[in-house]
Amino acid sequence: MRKAELSLNRQMEELYCVSIDGQRYSDTNSKDIGRMRNMLTHAMTNSLTERQYSCLSMYYFDSMTMKEIAKTLGLHQSTVSRHVHAARVKLEKLKAFVD
C-alpha cells in the first residue's frame, strides 16, 4: 500500500471511526474502508467548497503532492495547503457532530 493510501486510511479512520447501526467502523476491513470512503466522499461533496473538494480529493484520492495540485490548478502551493487544512477542519467538525 502506498504512503498516500495509508495516509488516506488513517485520515478516514480519524474522521469517520463511528458507530453505525451499533457497529464500529475502522480501517481494518476492506468493506469498512469502502463504506468510509463513500461516507467521506458524501461529506466532502456536501460540506466543502469546490476548491477545498478539488484539493482534498487530488491530495488523498489521486495521491498528488501539494506542488502537483498547485501546478494543476494554477495556484500557489501554500494556497493548496490552506484549502486542504480548511477541508480537514470542516470534516473534523462534521465528525464531532456525527459522534
C-alpha positions in Angstrom: 0.0 0.0 0.0 1.4 3.4 -0.9 2.1 6.1 1.6 -0.8 8.3 0.4 -3.2 5.4 0.6 -2.1 4.7 4.2 -2.5 8.3 5.0 -6.0 8.4 3.5 -7.0 5.3 5.5 -5.6 6.9 8.7 -7.4 10.2 8.0 -10.6 8.3 7.3 -10.3 6.4 10.5 -9.7 9.6 12.4 -12.6 11.3 10.7 -15.1 8.5 10.4 -14.4 5.9 13.0 -18.0 6.0 14.2 -20.8 3.6 15.2 -23.4 2.9 12.5 -26.3 0.6 13.4 -24.3 -0.4 16.5 -21.2 -1.5 14.5 -18.0 0.4 14.9 -16.2 1.0 11.6 -12.4 1.4 11.2 -9.8 1.0 8.6 -9.1 -2.7 9.4 -11.6 -4.2 7.0 -11.7 -3.5 3.2 -15.5 -3.4 3.2 -15.3 -0.8 6.0 -12.8 1.2 4.0 -15.1 1.3 1.0 -18.0 2.4 3.2 -15.9 5.1 4.9 -14.7 6.3 1.5 -18.3 6.6 0.4 -19.2 8.5 3.6 -16.1 10.8 3.2 -17.0 11.5 -0.4 -20.6 12.3 0.5 -19.4 14.6 3.3 -16.9 16.3 1.0 -19.4 17.0 -1.8 -22.0 18.4 0.6 -19.8 20.3 3.1 -16.7 21.7 1.3 -16.3 24.5 -1.2 -15.4 23.4 -4.8 -11.8 24.4 -4.3 -11.5 22.6 -1.0 -13.1 19.5 -2.5 -10.7 19.6 -5.5 -7.6 20.0 -3.4 -8.5 17.3 -0.9 -9.6 14.8 -3.5 -6.5 15.3 -5.5 -4.3 15.0 -2.4 -5.9 11.9 -1.0 -7.7 10.1 -3.8 -5.3 10.9 -6.6 -2.2 10.8 -4.4 -0.9 14.1 -5.8 1.6 16.2 -3.9 0.6 19.8 -3.0 3.1 21.0 -5.5 1.5 19.0 -8.3 -2.0 20.2 -7.2 -0.8 23.8 -7.2 0.6 23.4 -10.7 -2.6 21.7 -12.0 -4.9 24.3 -10.5 -2.7 27.3 -11.2 -2.4 28.1 -7.5 0.4 28.7 -5.1 1.4 25.7 -3.1 0.6 27.5 0.2 -2.9 28.2 -1.1 -3.4 24.5 -1.8 -2.1 23.7 1.7 -4.6 26.2 3.3 -7.5 24.6 1.3 -6.6 21.1 2.4 -6.3 22.2 6.0 -9.6 24.1 5.9 -11.3 21.0 4.4 -9.9 18.8 7.1 -11.1 21.2 9.8 -14.6 21.1 8.3 -14.7 17.3 8.1 -13.4 17.0 11.7 -16.2 19.3 12.8 -18.7 17.1 11.0 -17.2 14.0 12.6 -17.7 15.6 16.1 -21.3 16.3 15.1 -21.8 12.7 14.0 -20.2 11.2 17.1 
